[in-house]
């Protein structure tokens, strides 16, 4: 999978490198059972799935993650830091779910309303 960098255009900061889960298997597996992250993961949510269609679970995860939910306009609609075995539904529907190493949200100063770009 090709790696890209996630940029917070509003703050001028980087959230780090990510890979896109672009196959059924890569979306199904996600980051389950990973002990550490060399890069984050982007999950693209099909349009029309509604608020709960962009929710995620942390089943079978071994590490906590920072998660950024981004809408079709590339605006952050929610952020969360999740522990293994949690379930989370964002405040608003998301088109992309960006899973990152814990601490990246704070380090990049990312907040709701910020504009994100994949480079």
Secondary structure, DSSP 8 states (H G I E B T S, - for coil): --EEEEEETTTTEEEEEEEEE-SHHHHHHTTTT-SS-SSEEEEE--TT-TGGGG-EE-TT--S-EEEEEE-TTSBEEEEEEE-TT-EE--SS--SEEEEEETTHHHHHT--TT-BEEE-
